[in-house]
Amino acid sequence: MRPCTASPSPAARIARAVASALAAEGRRVCLIDIDPQGHASLHLGVESHGDFPTVYQVFAGTHTLIDVRRKVGSNLWVVPADIDLAATEVELVDSPNRETVLRDAVRVMQEKDPFDYILFDCPPSLGVLTINAMTTVNEMFIPLQPHFFALQGLSKLLETSALITRRLNRNLQVTGIILCLYETGTRLAADVTDDLRQFLAASDPNAPWANAQIFQSRIRRNIKLAEAPGFGQSVFEYAPNCPGSQDYRALATEVIATEANSGEKPLGSLVNDSTDNSSIQRAA
């Protein structure tokens, strides 16, 4: 098993779009929303209310992921989040296993009813919720907006991945970087991409990101990506031929191609390098 680590945040849009694209390719996908804002849940048409359990109950230990997940499409499930999840950071502060609650819950679900891919949309911080996602997965996919400040955020995230690898999850690797909100033809985007490529080439061979690639698919800035959630649709339903749909389909194809390269389906994490975080888990 190989794990992988995305108004609605770019990370939530990426997690939702990649989940939909993978499901359309016949993969069995579960999107776990661990952001108290619940943007990924809303993207998939699930608005949590007090009468329905969410991922908060999973962290509280009263429900399993199988109990709270909801099917939202062919091959696609979501585990929703709501504002109650914000209390988890405080409630788990004295728990001896606070970093592994999610890992244990995912293991139980995978044993009983496995998925090909499990994606996480994480909160805009590197707190206990995001640490749980990074402890659960074996791979991280990092969305990056090609701005210089984003490169600074990337360095902090990579430092955290190294710390997680040393202390909590020795299997964690950064597999790929997704360039999003990409503006083709601008000098800034090209310069940042070149800097990123040079940084990866010069990385310590023992670092979790030593073998990371920059995905060839660029997620271009496209207004249809922002409009689609307002109509309760994925971008593939709302504007199937727009540049955003084309970019996400190409990205999903690249993600699936890594299965063939590795000989197995990865369990992965998609994590935004700045203030928005997402995770993907792919399971054998």
C-alpha positions as CSV (number, residue, x, y, z in Angstrom):
1,M,0.0,0.0,0.0
2,R,1.4,3.4,-1.0
3,P,-0.3,6.6,0.4
4,C,-0.1,9.9,-1.4
5,T,-1.1,14.1,0.7
6,A,-5.7,20.7,-1.7
7,S,-14.9,31.4,-0.8
8,P,-13.6,27.6,-1.5
9,S,-9.8,27.3,-1.3
10,P,-7.7,26.2,-4.2
11,A,-6.7,23.1,-2.2
12,A,-10.4,22.1,-1.8
13,R,-11.0,22.7,-5.5
14,I,-8.0,20.5,-6.4
15,A,-9.0,17.7,-4.0
16,R,-12.6,17.7,-5.3
17,A,-11.7,17.9,-9.0
18,V,-9.0,15.2,-8.7
19,A,-11.4,13.0,-6.8
20,S,-14.1,13.4,-9.5
21,A,-11.6,12.8,-12.3
22,L,-10.3,9.6,-10.6
23,A,-13.8,8.3,-10.0
24,A,-14.7,9.0,-13.6
25,E,-11.7,6.8,-14.6
26,G,-13.3,3.9,-12.6
27,R,-11.2,4.3,-9.4
28,R,-13.0,3.9,-6.1
29,V,-12.4,7.2,-4.3
30,C,-13.2,8.6,-0.8
31,L,-12.6,12.3,-0.1
32,I,-12.1,13.0,3.6
33,D,-12.7,16.6,4.6
34,I,-10.7,17.5,7.7
35,D,-11.0,21.3,7.3
36,P,-13.5,22.8,9.8
37,Q,-14.6,25.2,7.0
38,G,-16.0,22.1,5.1
39,H,-15.3,23.5,1.7
40,A,-14.5,20.1,0.1
41,S,-17.8,18.8,1.5
42,L,-19.7,21.8,0.0
43,H,-17.9,21.2,-3.3
44,L,-19.5,17.8,-3.4
45,G,-23.0,19.0,-2.4
46,V,-22.9,17.9,1.2
47,E,-23.7,20.6,3.8
48,S,-23.4,19.1,7.3
49,H,-26.0,19.7,9.9
50,G,-26.3,18.6,13.5
51,D,-28.4,15.6,12.7
52,F,-25.7,14.0,10.6
53,P,-22.3,12.7,11.9
54,T,-19.1,14.1,10.4
55,V,-15.4,13.4,10.7
56,Y,-15.5,15.1,14.1
57,Q,-17.3,12.1,15.5
58,V,-14.5,9.9,14.1
59,F,-11.9,12.0,16.0
60,A,-14.1,11.8,19.1
61,G,-14.1,8.0,18.8
62,T,-17.9,7.7,18.6
63,H,-18.2,6.7,14.9
64,T,-16.1,5.1,12.2
65,L,-15.3,6.4,8.8
66,I,-17.7,3.8,7.4
67,D,-20.5,5.3,9.6
68,V,-20.1,8.9,8.5
69,R,-19.1,8.6,4.8
70,R,-21.7,9.5,2.2
71,K,-21.9,8.4,-1.5
72,V,-22.1,11.4,-3.7
73,G,-21.6,9.9,-7.1
74,S,-20.5,6.8,-9.1
75,N,-17.3,5.5,-7.4
76,L,-17.2,8.6,-5.1
77,W,-17.7,9.0,-1.4
78,V,-17.1,12.0,1.0
79,V,-16.6,12.1,4.7
80,P,-17.9,15.6,5.6
81,A,-16.6,18.1,8.0
82,D,-18.2,21.0,9.9
83,I,-17.2,23.8,12.3
84,D,-17.3,21.3,15.3
85,L,-14.0,19.9,14.0
86,A,-12.2,23.1,15.1
87,A,-12.5,21.8,18.7
88,T,-10.4,18.8,17.9
89,E,-7.2,20.7,18.1
90,V,-8.0,21.4,21.8
91,E,-9.7,18.1,22.7
92,L,-6.7,16.0,21.5
93,V,-4.0,18.1,23.0
94,D,-3.4,15.7,25.9
95,S,-4.2,12.5,24.0
96,P,-1.1,10.2,23.8
97,N,-2.1,9.1,20.3
98,R,-3.4,12.4,18.9
99,E,-1.3,12.2,15.7
100,T,-2.5,8.7,14.7
101,V,-6.3,8.9,15.2
102,L,-6.9,9.2,11.5
103,R,-4.4,6.6,10.6
104,D,-6.1,4.0,12.8
105,A,-9.6,5.0,11.4
106,V,-8.4,4.7,7.8
107,R,-6.8,1.3,8.5
108,V,-10.1,-0.1,9.9
109,M,-12.1,1.2,6.8
110,Q,-9.5,-0.2,4.4
111,E,-9.7,-3.6,6.0
112,K,-13.5,-3.7,5.8
113,D,-14.3,-1.8,2.6
114,P,-11.2,-0.6,0.7
115,F,-10.8,2.3,-1.7
116,D,-8.3,2.8,-4.5
117,Y,-7.8,6.4,-3.5
118,I,-8.4,8.3,-0.3
119,L,-8.0,12.1,-0.5
120,F,-7.8,14.5,2.4
121,D,-8.6,18.2,2.3
122,C,-6.8,19.7,5.3
123,P,-7.2,23.0,7.3
124,P,-5.1,26.1,6.6
125,S,-2.5,25.3,9.3
126,L,0.0,22.6,10.2
127,G,-1.9,21.6,13.4
128,V,-2.9,18.3,14.7
129,L,-5.5,17.7,11.9
130,T,-3.0,18.1,9.1
131,I,-0.3,16.1,11.0
132,N,-2.9,13.3,11.2
133,A,-3.2,13.3,7.5
134,M,0.6,13.3,6.9
135,T,0.9,10.5,9.4
136,T,-1.7,8.4,7.6
137,V,-0.3,8.6,4.1
138,N,2.8,7.4,2.2
139,E,2.8,10.0,-0.5
140,M,2.2,13.7,-0.7
141,F,1.1,15.7,-3.8
142,I,1.8,19.4,-3.2
143,P,-0.3,22.1,-5.0
144,L,1.8,25.2,-5.5
145,Q,0.9,28.6,-6.9
146,P,4.0,29.8,-8.8
147,H,4.7,32.9,-6.6
148,F,7.8,33.5,-4.6
149,F,6.0,33.6,-1.3
150,A,4.6,30.2,-2.1
151,L,8.1,28.9,-2.4
152,Q,8.8,30.0,1.2
153,G,5.7,28.2,2.3
154,L,6.9,25.1,0.4
155,S,10.1,25.1,2.4
156,K,8.2,25.1,5.7
157,L,6.0,22.2,4.5
158,L,9.0,20.2,3.4
159,E,10.6,20.7,6.8
160,T,7.5,19.4,8.4
161,S,7.4,16.4,6.1
162,A,11.0,15.6,7.1
163,L,10.0,15.8,10.8
164,I,7.0,13.5,10.3
165,T,9.2,11.0,8.5
166,R,11.7,10.9,11.3
167,R,9.2,10.7,14.2
168,L,5.8,9.3,13.0
169,N,5.7,7.9,9.4
170,R,8.9,6.6,7.9
171,N,7.1,5.8,4.6
172,L,6.1,9.4,3.9
173,Q,7.4,10.7,0.6
174,V,6.7,13.8,-1.5
175,T,5.8,12.3,-4.9
176,G,4.8,15.4,-7.0
177,I,4.1,19.1,-7.1
178,I,1.1,20.4,-8.8
179,L,1.3,24.0,-10.3
180,C,-2.1,25.6,-9.8
181,L,-3.6,29.0,-10.7
182,Y,-1.0,28.9,-13.4
183,E,-0.8,31.9,-15.7
184,T,0.7,30.8,-19.0
185,G,3.0,33.2,-20.7
186,T,4.1,35.1,-17.6
187,R,7.7,35.5,-16.7
188,L,7.0,35.0,-13.0
189,A,5.4,31.6,-13.5
190,A,8.3,30.4,-15.6
191,D,10.9,31.8,-13.2
192,V,9.3,30.2,-10.1
193,T,9.0,26.9,-12.0
194,D,12.7,27.0,-12.9
195,D,13.7,27.8,-9.3
196,L,11.6,24.9,-8.1
197,R,13.1,22.5,-10.6
198,Q,16.6,23.5,-9.5
199,F,15.7,23.1,-5.8
200,L,14.5,19.6,-6.4
201,A,17.5,18.7,-8.4
202,A,19.8,19.8,-5.6
203,S,17.9,18.1,-2.8
204,D,19.4,15.7,-0.3
205,P,19.0,12.2,-1.7
206,N,17.7,11.0,1.7
207,A,15.0,13.8,2.0
208,P,11.3,12.8,1.7
209,W,11.1,15.0,-1.5
210,A,14.3,13.7,-3.1
211,N,12.3,11.9,-5.9
212,A,9.5,14.5,-6.3
213,Q,8.4,15.4,-9.8
214,I,6.7,18.5,-11.1
215,F,3.6,17.4,-12.8
216,Q,3.5,18.3,-16.5
217,S,-0.2,19.2,-16.2
218,R,-0.6,22.9,-15.1
219,I,-3.9,23.9,-13.6
220,R,-4.5,27.2,-15.3
221,R,-6.4,30.1,-13.8
222,N,-10.0,29.6,-15.1
223,I,-13.2,31.3,-13.9
224,K,-15.2,28.1,-14.5
225,L,-13.4,26.4,-11.7
226,A,-14.7,29.1,-9.3
227,E,-18.2,29.1,-10.8
228,A,-18.9,25.4,-10.7
229,P,-19.4,25.0,-6.9
230,G,-22.1,27.7,-6.9
231,F,-24.2,25.5,-9.1
232,G,-23.5,22.4,-7.0
233,Q,-21.6,20.7,-9.8
234,S,-18.1,19.6,-10.6
235,V,-16.2,21.5,-13.2
236,F,-16.6,18.4,-15.5
237,E,-20.4,18.7,-15.2
238,Y,-20.6,22.5,-15.3
239,A,-18.1,23.1,-18.2
240,P,-16.7,19.8,-19.5
241,N,-14.7,21.4,-22.2
242,C,-13.2,24.4,-20.4
243,P,-9.5,24.6,-19.8
244,G,-10.0,23.7,-16.1
245,S,-11.7,20.4,-17.0
246,Q,-9.0,19.6,-19.5
247,D,-6.2,20.4,-17.0
248,Y,-7.7,18.2,-14.2
249,R,-8.3,15.3,-16.6
250,A,-4.7,15.5,-17.6
251,L,-3.6,15.6,-14.0
252,A,-5.7,12.6,-13.1
253,T,-4.1,10.7,-16.0
254,E,-0.6,11.5,-14.7
255,V,-1.6,10.4,-11.2
256,I,-3.0,7.1,-12.5
257,A,0.2,6.6,-14.6
258,T,2.3,6.5,-11.4
259,E,0.4,3.3,-10.5
260,A,2.1,1.6,-13.5
261,N,5.4,3.1,-12.7
262,S,5.4,1.9,-9.1
263,G,3.6,-1.4,-9.7
264,E,1.0,-0.6,-7.1
265,K,-1.7,1.9,-6.3
266,P,-0.4,4.5,-3.9
267,L,-1.9,5.6,-0.7
268,G,-1.2,9.3,-1.0
269,S,-1.4,12.8,0.4
270,L,-2.1,16.1,-1.4
271,V,-0.9,19.1,0.6
272,N,-0.9,22.7,-0.3
273,D,2.3,24.4,0.6
274,S,0.9,27.8,1.7
275,T,-2.1,28.1,4.0
276,D,-4.4,25.5,2.3
277,N,-3.7,21.8,2.7
278,S,-5.1,18.7,1.0
279,S,-4.1,15.1,1.1
280,I,-4.7,12.1,-1.1
281,Q,-4.3,8.5,-0.2
282,R,-4.1,5.7,-2.7
283,A,-4.4,2.2,-1.6
284,A,-3.4,-1.1,-3.0
